Amino acid sequence: MTIGNEQEPPRENAVERSGETKGEVAAAELKEEVAELQAEVEILEEIIDLEEWAKADRKPKRAKRYRVRIDKEYRVVEVHEMTGRETLALVGKTPEAYQLSQRFRGGRVEPIKPDQIIEFHRHQIERFQTLALDSTEG
């Protein structure tokens, strides 16, 4: 607000004073992601067998298709990511009856929630395992 000929001093944005604005940070992150995607698009693999790549210690990248192992069965998918529920459905199972886990290179195993997104191109997933939730005797 100005009174007569007086002017208010310019206000500084609190974020700007700390270095970068939120917009600058977001722009930098976006540029980094675009550069990564451009590099991946240039060398888009036709199909990546996740198990073979993990055993060979190769970091997976985006591909047109992925060959995934769920228990002893192999499936080829044409997406970069799926939910736990979708992955179980590939072998005719549901999260109500089975727990899905992902096994990484080196033997580490992590459970996957039904709505958790699995990105095939981000981690060295060796295979998926299922475990029946209802223990049967005998």
CNS distance restraints for C-alpha pairs under 8 A (distance, minus, plus):
assign (resid   1 and name CA) (resid   7 and name CA) 7.30 0.50 0.50
assign (resid   1 and name CA) (resid   8 and name CA) 6.53 0.50 0.50
assign (resid   2 and name CA) (resid   6 and name CA) 5.62 0.50 0.50
assign (resid   2 and name CA) (resid   7 and name CA) 5.08 0.50 0.50
assign (resid   2 and name CA) (resid   8 and name CA) 6.35 0.50 0.50
assign (resid   3 and name CA) (resid   7 and name CA) 7.21 0.50 0.50
assign (resid  12 and name CA) (resid  16 and name CA) 6.98 0.50 0.50
assign (resid  12 and name CA) (resid  17 and name CA) 6.94 0.50 0.50
assign (resid  13 and name CA) (resid  17 and name CA) 6.49 0.50 0.50
assign (resid  14 and name CA) (resid  18 and name CA) 6.88 0.50 0.50
assign (resid  15 and name CA) (resid  19 and name CA) 7.00 0.50 0.50
assign (resid  15 and name CA) (resid  20 and name CA) 6.58 0.50 0.50
assign (resid  15 and name CA) (resid  21 and name CA) 5.32 0.50 0.50
assign (resid  15 and name CA) (resid  22 and name CA) 7.05 0.50 0.50
assign (resid  16 and name CA) (resid  20 and name CA) 5.34 0.50 0.50
assign (resid  16 and name CA) (resid  21 and name CA) 4.98 0.50 0.50
assign (resid  20 and name CA) (resid  24 and name CA) 5.87 0.50 0.50
assign (resid  20 and name CA) (resid  25 and name CA) 6.47 0.50 0.50
assign (resid  21 and name CA) (resid  25 and name CA) 6.36 0.50 0.50
assign (resid  22 and name CA) (resid  26 and name CA) 6.14 0.50 0.50
assign (resid  23 and name CA) (resid  27 and name CA) 5.99 0.50 0.50
assign (resid  24 and name CA) (resid  28 and name CA) 6.11 0.50 0.50
assign (resid  25 and name CA) (resid  29 and name CA) 6.24 0.50 0.50
assign (resid  26 and name CA) (resid  30 and name CA) 6.05 0.50 0.50
assign (resid  27 and name CA) (resid  31 and name CA) 6.09 0.50 0.50
assign (resid  28 and name CA) (resid  32 and name CA) 6.24 0.50 0.50
assign (resid  29 and name CA) (resid  33 and name CA) 6.24 0.50 0.50
assign (resid  30 and name CA) (resid  34 and name CA) 6.10 0.50 0.50
assign (resid  31 and name CA) (resid  35 and name CA) 6.17 0.50 0.50
assign (resid  32 and name CA) (resid  36 and name CA) 6.28 0.50 0.50
assign (resid  33 and name CA) (resid  37 and name CA) 6.18 0.50 0.50
assign (resid  34 and name CA) (resid  38 and name CA) 6.06 0.50 0.50
assign (resid  35 and name CA) (resid  39 and name CA) 6.30 0.50 0.50
assign (resid  36 and name CA) (resid  40 and name CA) 6.34 0.50 0.50
assign (resid  37 and name CA) (resid  41 and name CA) 6.04 0.50 0.50
assign (resid  38 and name CA) (resid  42 and name CA) 6.39 0.50 0.50
assign (resid  39 and name CA) (resid  43 and name CA) 6.94 0.50 0.50
assign (resid  40 and name CA) (resid  44 and name CA) 5.93 0.50 0.50
assign (resid  40 and name CA) (resid  61 and name CA) 6.99 0.50 0.50
assign (resid  40 and name CA) (resid  62 and name CA) 6.44 0.50 0.50
assign (resid  41 and name CA) (resid  62 and name CA) 7.78 0.50 0.50
assign (resid  44 and name CA) (resid  61 and name CA) 7.97 0.50 0.50
assign (resid  44 and name CA) (resid  62 and name CA) 6.30 0.50 0.50
assign (resid  44 and name CA) (resid  63 and name CA) 5.27 0.50 0.50
assign (resid  44 and name CA) (resid  64 and name CA) 6.95 0.50 0.50
assign (resid  45 and name CA) (resid  62 and name CA) 7.09 0.50 0.50
assign (resid  45 and name CA) (resid  63 and name CA) 4.64 0.50 0.50
assign (resid  45 and name CA) (resid  64 and name CA) 6.35 0.50 0.50
assign (resid  46 and name CA) (resid  63 and name CA) 5.84 0.50 0.50
assign (resid  46 and name CA) (resid  64 and name CA) 5.20 0.50 0.50
assign (resid  46 and name CA) (resid  65 and name CA) 6.29 0.50 0.50
assign (resid  47 and name CA) (resid  63 and name CA) 5.88 0.50 0.50
assign (resid  47 and name CA) (resid  64 and name CA) 5.96 0.50 0.50
assign (resid  47 and name CA) (resid  65 and name CA) 4.60 0.50 0.50
assign (resid  47 and name CA) (resid  66 and name CA) 5.38 0.50 0.50
assign (resid  47 and name CA) (resid  67 and name CA) 7.04 0.50 0.50
assign (resid  48 and name CA) (resid  53 and name CA) 7.30 0.50 0.50
assign (resid  48 and name CA) (resid  60 and name CA) 7.53 0.50 0.50
assign (resid  48 and name CA) (resid  63 and name CA) 6.49 0.50 0.50
assign (resid  48 and name CA) (resid  65 and name CA) 6.48 0.50 0.50
assign (resid  48 and name CA) (resid  66 and name CA) 4.84 0.50 0.50
assign (resid  48 and name CA) (resid  67 and name CA) 6.05 0.50 0.50
assign (resid  49 and name CA) (resid  53 and name CA) 6.18 0.50 0.50
assign (resid  49 and name CA) (resid  66 and name CA) 5.83 0.50 0.50
assign (resid  49 and name CA) (resid  67 and name CA) 4.50 0.50 0.50
assign (resid  49 and name CA) (resid  68 and name CA) 6.46 0.50 0.50
assign (resid  50 and name CA) (resid  54 and name CA) 6.04 0.50 0.50
assign (resid  50 and name CA) (resid  60 and name CA) 7.20 0.50 0.50
assign (resid  50 and name CA) (resid  66 and name CA) 6.77 0.50 0.50
assign (resid  50 and name CA) (resid  67 and name CA) 6.12 0.50 0.50
assign (resid  50 and name CA) (resid  68 and name CA) 5.88 0.50 0.50
assign (resid  50 and name CA) (resid  69 and name CA) 7.90 0.50 0.50
assign (resid  50 and name CA) (resid 120 and name CA) 7.75 0.50 0.50
assign (resid  50 and name CA) (resid 124 and name CA) 7.37 0.50 0.50
assign (resid  50 and name CA) (resid 125 and name CA) 6.31 0.50 0.50
assign (resid  50 and name CA) (resid 126 and name CA) 5.78 0.50 0.50
assign (resid  50 and name CA) (resid 127 and name CA) 7.23 0.50 0.50
assign (resid  51 and name CA) (resid  55 and name CA) 6.19 0.50 0.50
assign (resid  51 and name CA) (resid  68 and name CA) 7.04 0.50 0.50
assign (resid  51 and name CA) (resid  69 and name CA) 7.11 0.50 0.50
assign (resid  51 and name CA) (resid 125 and name CA) 7.00 0.50 0.50
assign (resid  51 and name CA) (resid 126 and name CA) 4.29 0.50 0.50
assign (resid  51 and name CA) (resid 127 and name CA) 5.99 0.50 0.50
assign (resid  52 and name CA) (resid  56 and name CA) 6.15 0.50 0.50
assign (resid  52 and name CA) (resid 126 and name CA) 7.59 0.50 0.50
assign (resid  53 and name CA) (resid  57 and name CA) 6.16 0.50 0.50
assign (resid  53 and name CA) (resid  58 and name CA) 5.03 0.50 0.50
assign (resid  53 and name CA) (resid  59 and name CA) 6.99 0.50 0.50
assign (resid  53 and name CA) (resid  60 and name CA) 6.73 0.50 0.50
assign (resid  53 and name CA) (resid 124 and name CA) 7.61 0.50 0.50
assign (resid  53 and name CA) (resid 126 and name CA) 7.81 0.50 0.50
assign (resid  54 and name CA) (resid  58 and name CA) 5.80 0.50 0.50
assign (resid  54 and name CA) (resid  59 and name CA) 7.10 0.50 0.50
assign (resid  54 and name CA) (resid  60 and name CA) 7.81 0.50 0.50
assign (resid  54 and name CA) (resid 104 and name CA) 7.53 0.50 0.50
assign (resid  54 and name CA) (resid 105 and name CA) 5.55 0.50 0.50
assign (resid  54 and name CA) (resid 124 and name CA) 5.23 0.50 0.50
assign (resid  54 and name CA) (resid 125 and name CA) 6.40 0.50 0.50
assign (resid  54 and name CA) (resid 126 and name CA) 5.32 0.50 0.50
assign (resid  55 and name CA) (resid 105 and name CA) 6.60 0.50 0.50
assign (resid  55 and name CA) (resid 126 and name CA) 7.16 0.50 0.50
assign (resid  57 and name CA) (resid 105 and name CA) 7.53 0.50 0.50
assign (resid  57 and name CA) (resid 124 and name CA) 7.81 0.50 0.50
assign (resid  58 and name CA) (resid 124 and name CA) 7.63 0.50 0.50
assign (resid  59 and name CA) (resid 121 and name CA) 7.89 0.50 0.50
assign (resid  59 and name CA) (resid 122 and name CA) 7.86 0.50 0.50
assign (resid  59 and name CA) (resid 123 and name CA) 7.00 0.50 0.50
assign (resid  59 and name CA) (resid 124 and name CA) 6.00 0.50 0.50
assign (resid  60 and name CA) (resid 120 and name CA) 7.26 0.50 0.50
assign (resid  60 and name CA) (resid 121 and name CA) 4.95 0.50 0.50
assign (resid  60 and name CA) (resid 122 and name CA) 6.65 0.50 0.50
assign (resid  60 and name CA) (resid 123 and name CA) 6.80 0.50 0.50
assign (resid  60 and name CA) (resid 124 and name CA) 6.45 0.50 0.50
assign (resid  61 and name CA) (resid 120 and name CA) 7.82 0.50 0.50
assign (resid  61 and name CA) (resid 121 and name CA) 4.44 0.50 0.50
assign (resid  61 and name CA) (resid 122 and name CA) 6.93 0.50 0.50
assign (resid  62 and name CA) (resid  80 and name CA) 6.65 0.50 0.50
assign (resid  62 and name CA) (resid 120 and name CA) 7.88 0.50 0.50
assign (resid  62 and name CA) (resid 121 and name CA) 5.29 0.50 0.50
assign (resid  63 and name CA) (resid  80 and name CA) 7.38 0.50 0.50
assign (resid  63 and name CA) (resid 121 and name CA) 7.88 0.50 0.50
assign (resid  64 and name CA) (resid  78 and name CA) 5.98 0.50 0.50
assign (resid  64 and name CA) (resid  79 and name CA) 7.34 0.50 0.50
assign (resid  65 and name CA) (resid  76 and name CA) 6.53 0.50 0.50
assign (resid  65 and name CA) (resid  77 and name CA) 5.52 0.50 0.50
assign (resid  65 and name CA) (resid  78 and name CA) 4.38 0.50 0.50
assign (resid  65 and name CA) (resid  79 and name CA) 6.58 0.50 0.50
assign (resid  65 and name CA) (resid  80 and name CA) 7.82 0.50 0.50
assign (resid  66 and name CA) (resid  76 and name CA) 5.49 0.50 0.50
assign (resid  66 and name CA) (resid  77 and name CA) 5.34 0.50 0.50
assign (resid  66 and name CA) (resid  78 and name CA) 6.48 0.50 0.50
assign (resid  66 and name CA) (resid  79 and name CA) 7.58 0.50 0.50
assign (resid  66 and name CA) (resid  80 and name CA) 7.82 0.50 0.50
assign (resid  66 and name CA) (resid 120 and name CA) 7.70 0.50 0.50
assign (resid  67 and name CA) (resid  74 and name CA) 6.66 0.50 0.50
assign (resid  67 and name CA) (resid  75 and name CA) 5.64 0.50 0.50
assign (resid  67 and name CA) (resid  76 and name CA) 4.35 0.50 0.50
assign (resid  67 and name CA) (resid  77 and name CA) 6.50 0.50 0.50
assign (resid  68 and name CA) (resid  74 and name CA) 5.63 0.50 0.50
assign (resid  68 and name CA) (resid  75 and name CA) 5.40 0.50 0.50
assign (resid  68 and name CA) (resid  76 and name CA) 6.24 0.50 0.50
assign (resid  68 and name CA) (resid  77 and name CA) 7.62 0.50 0.50
assign (resid  68 and name CA) (resid 127 and name CA) 6.50 0.50 0.50
assign (resid  68 and name CA) (resid 128 and name CA) 7.77 0.50 0.50
assign (resid  69 and name CA) (resid  73 and name CA) 5.62 0.50 0.50
assign (resid  69 and name CA) (resid  74 and name CA) 4.48 0.50 0.50
assign (resid  69 and name CA) (resid  75 and name CA) 6.47 0.50 0.50
assign (resid  69 and name CA) (resid 126 and name CA) 7.85 0.50 0.50
assign (resid  69 and name CA) (resid 127 and name CA) 5.04 0.50 0.50
assign (resid  69 and name CA) (resid 128 and name CA) 6.03 0.50 0.50
assign (resid  70 and name CA) (resid  74 and name CA) 6.27 0.50 0.50
assign (resid  70 and name CA) (resid  75 and name CA) 7.74 0.50 0.50
assign (resid  70 and name CA) (resid  91 and name CA) 7.38 0.50 0.50
assign (resid  70 and name CA) (resid 127 and name CA) 6.13 0.50 0.50
assign (resid  70 and name CA) (resid 128 and name CA) 4.60 0.50 0.50
assign (resid  70 and name CA) (resid 129 and name CA) 5.71 0.50 0.50
assign (resid  70 and name CA) (resid 130 and name CA) 7.44 0.50 0.50
assign (resid  71 and name CA) (resid 127 and name CA) 7.54 0.50 0.50
assign (resid  71 and name CA) (resid 128 and name CA) 6.16 0.50 0.50
assign (resid  71 and name CA) (resid 129 and name CA) 4.99 0.50 0.50
assign (resid  71 and name CA) (resid 130 and name CA) 6.52 0.50 0.50
assign (resid  73 and name CA) (resid  91 and name CA) 7.58 0.50 0.50
assign (resid  75 and name CA) (resid  90 and name CA) 7.20 0.50 0.50
assign (resid  80 and name CA) (resid 119 and name CA) 6.05 0.50 0.50
assign (resid  80 and name CA) (resid 120 and name CA) 5.72 0.50 0.50
assign (resid  80 and name CA) (resid 121 and name CA) 6.55 0.50 0.50
assign (resid  81 and name CA) (resid 117 and name CA) 6.49 0.50 0.50
assign (resid  81 and name CA) (resid 118 and name CA) 5.32 0.50 0.50
assign (resid  81 and name CA) (resid 119 and name CA) 4.36 0.50 0.50
assign (resid  81 and name CA) (resid 120 and name CA) 5.77 0.50 0.50
assign (resid  81 and name CA) (resid 121 and name CA) 7.98 0.50 0.50
assign (resid  82 and name CA) (resid  86 and name CA) 6.00 0.50 0.50
assign (resid  82 and name CA) (resid  87 and name CA) 6.40 0.50 0.50
assign (resid  82 and name CA) (resid 117 and name CA) 5.55 0.50 0.50
assign (resid  82 and name CA) (resid 118 and name CA) 5.33 0.50 0.50
assign (resid  82 and name CA) (resid 119 and name CA) 6.85 0.50 0.50
assign (resid  83 and name CA) (resid  87 and name CA) 6.23 0.50 0.50
assign (resid  83 and name CA) (resid 114 and name CA) 6.38 0.50 0.50
assign (resid  83 and name CA) (resid 115 and name CA) 5.35 0.50 0.50
assign (resid  83 and name CA) (resid 116 and name CA) 5.27 0.50 0.50
assign (resid  83 and name CA) (resid 117 and name CA) 4.37 0.50 0.50
assign (resid  83 and name CA) (resid 118 and name CA) 5.79 0.50 0.50
assign (resid  84 and name CA) (resid  88 and name CA) 6.23 0.50 0.50
assign (resid  84 and name CA) (resid  95 and name CA) 7.82 0.50 0.50
assign (resid  84 and name CA) (resid 100 and name CA) 6.76 0.50 0.50
assign (resid  84 and name CA) (resid 112 and name CA) 5.95 0.50 0.50
assign (resid  84 and name CA) (resid 113 and name CA) 5.93 0.50 0.50
assign (resid  84 and name CA) (resid 114 and name CA) 4.39 0.50 0.50
assign (resid  84 and name CA) (resid 115 and name CA) 5.86 0.50 0.50
assign (resid  84 and name CA) (resid 116 and name CA) 5.79 0.50 0.50
assign (resid  84 and name CA) (resid 117 and name CA) 6.66 0.50 0.50
assign (resid  84 and name CA) (resid 118 and name CA) 7.02 0.50 0.50
assign (resid  85 and name CA) (resid  89 and name CA) 6.23 0.50 0.50
assign (resid  85 and name CA) (resid  94 and name CA) 6.52 0.50 0.50
assign (resid  85 and name CA) (resid  95 and name CA) 6.09 0.50 0.50
assign (resid  85 and name CA) (resid 113 and name CA) 7.93 0.50 0.50
assign (resid  85 and name CA) (resid 114 and name CA) 4.61 0.50 0.50
assign (resid  85 and name CA) (resid 115 and name CA) 6.38 0.50 0.50
assign (resid  86 and name CA) (resid  90 and name CA) 6.59 0.50 0.50
assign (resid  87 and name CA) (resid  91 and name CA) 7.60 0.50 0.50
assign (resid  88 and name CA) (resid  92 and name CA) 6.51 0.50 0.50
assign (resid  88 and name CA) (resid  93 and name CA) 5.03 0.50 0.50
assign (resid  88 and name CA) (resid  94 and name CA) 5.85 0.50 0.50
assign (resid  88 and name CA) (resid  95 and name CA) 7.10 0.50 0.50
assign (resid  88 and name CA) (resid 100 and name CA) 7.03 0.50 0.50
assign (resid  89 and name CA) (resid  93 and name CA) 5.21 0.50 0.50
assign (resid  89 and name CA) (resid  94 and name CA) 6.27 0.50 0.50
assign (resid  93 and name CA) (resid  97 and name CA) 7.20 0.50 0.50
assign (resid  93 and name CA) (resid  98 and name CA) 6.77 0.50 0.50
assign (resid  94 and name CA) (resid  98 and name CA) 6.00 0.50 0.50
assign (resid  95 and name CA) (resid  99 and name CA) 6.03 0.50 0.50
assign (resid  95 and name CA) (resid 100 and name CA) 7.46 0.50 0.50
assign (resid  95 and name CA) (resid 114 and name CA) 5.99 0.50 0.50
assign (resid  96 and name CA) (resid 133 and name CA) 7.80 0.50 0.50
assign (resid  97 and name CA) (resid 132 and name CA) 5.94 0.50 0.50
assign (resid  97 and name CA) (resid 133 and name CA) 5.43 0.50 0.50
assign (resid  97 and name CA) (resid 134 and name CA) 6.81 0.50 0.50
assign (resid  98 and name CA) (resid 130 and name CA) 6.05 0.50 0.50
assign (resid  98 and name CA) (resid 131 and name CA) 5.36 0.50 0.50
assign (resid  98 and name CA) (resid 132 and name CA) 4.50 0.50 0.50
assign (resid  98 and name CA) (resid 133 and name CA) 5.24 0.50 0.50
assign (resid  99 and name CA) (resid 111 and name CA) 7.23 0.50 0.50
assign (resid  99 and name CA) (resid 112 and name CA) 7.47 0.50 0.50
assign (resid  99 and name CA) (resid 113 and name CA) 7.97 0.50 0.50
assign (resid  99 and name CA) (resid 130 and name CA) 5.49 0.50 0.50
assign (resid  99 and name CA) (resid 131 and name CA) 5.14 0.50 0.50
assign (resid  99 and name CA) (resid 132 and name CA) 6.44 0.50 0.50
assign (resid  99 and name CA) (resid 133 and name CA) 6.46 0.50 0.50
assign (resid 100 and name CA) (resid 111 and name CA) 5.96 0.50 0.50
assign (resid 100 and name CA) (resid 112 and name CA) 5.50 0.50 0.50
assign (resid 100 and name CA) (resid 113 and name CA) 7.41 0.50 0.50
assign (resid 100 and name CA) (resid 128 and name CA) 6.88 0.50 0.50
assign (resid 100 and name CA) (resid 129 and name CA) 5.79 0.50 0.50
assign (resid 100 and name CA) (resid 130 and name CA) 4.65 0.50 0.50
assign (resid 100 and name CA) (resid 131 and name CA) 6.69 0.50 0.50
assign (resid 101 and name CA) (resid 109 and name CA) 6.46 0.50 0.50
assign (resid 101 and name CA) (resid 110 and name CA) 5.39 0.50 0.50
assign (resid 101 and name CA) (resid 111 and name CA) 4.05 0.50 0.50
assign (resid 101 and name CA) (resid 112 and name CA) 5.23 0.50 0.50
assign (resid 101 and name CA) (resid 128 and name CA) 5.64 0.50 0.50
assign (resid 101 and name CA) (resid 129 and name CA) 5.17 0.50 0.50
assign (resid 101 and name CA) (resid 130 and name CA) 6.30 0.50 0.50
assign (resid 102 and name CA) (resid 109 and name CA) 5.64 0.50 0.50
assign (resid 102 and name CA) (resid 110 and name CA) 5.45 0.50 0.50
assign (resid 102 and name CA) (resid 111 and name CA) 6.34 0.50 0.50
assign (resid 102 and name CA) (resid 112 and name CA) 6.88 0.50 0.50
assign (resid 102 and name CA) (resid 125 and name CA) 6.57 0.50 0.50
assign (resid 102 and name CA) (resid 126 and name CA) 7.55 0.50 0.50
assign (resid 102 and name CA) (resid 127 and name CA) 6.01 0.50 0.50
assign (resid 102 and name CA) (resid 128 and name CA) 4.51 0.50 0.50
assign (resid 102 and name CA) (resid 129 and name CA) 6.30 0.50 0.50
assign (resid 103 and name CA) (resid 107 and name CA) 6.18 0.50 0.50
assign (resid 103 and name CA) (resid 108 and name CA) 5.76 0.50 0.50
assign (resid 103 and name CA) (resid 109 and name CA) 4.42 0.50 0.50
assign (resid 103 and name CA) (resid 110 and name CA) 6.62 0.50 0.50
assign (resid 103 and name CA) (resid 125 and name CA) 5.91 0.50 0.50
assign (resid 103 and name CA) (resid 126 and name CA) 5.57 0.50 0.50
assign (resid 103 and name CA) (resid 127 and name CA) 5.36 0.50 0.50
assign (resid 103 and name CA) (resid 128 and name CA) 5.93 0.50 0.50
assign (resid 103 and name CA) (resid 129 and name CA) 7.32 0.50 0.50
assign (resid 104 and name CA) (resid 108 and name CA) 5.32 0.50 0.50
assign (resid 104 and name CA) (resid 109 and name CA) 6.29 0.50 0.50
assign (resid 104 and name CA) (resid 123 and name CA) 7.78 0.50 0.50
assign (resid 104 and name CA) (resid 124 and name CA) 5.66 0.50 0.50
assign (resid 104 and name CA) (resid 125 and name CA) 4.46 0.50 0.50
assign (resid 104 and name CA) (resid 126 and name CA) 5.05 0.50 0.50
assign (resid 104 and name CA) (resid 127 and name CA) 7.14 0.50 0.50
assign (resid 105 and name CA) (resid 124 and name CA) 5.88 0.50 0.50
assign (resid 105 and name CA) (resid 125 and name CA) 6.43 0.50 0.50
assign (resid 105 and name CA) (resid 126 and name CA) 5.75 0.50 0.50
assign (resid 112 and name CA) (resid 116 and name CA) 6.29 0.50 0.50
assign (resid 119 and name CA) (resid 123 and name CA) 7.29 0.50 0.50
assign (resid 120 and name CA) (resid 124 and name CA) 8.00 0.50 0.50
assign (resid 120 and name CA) (resid 125 and name CA) 7.17 0.50 0.50
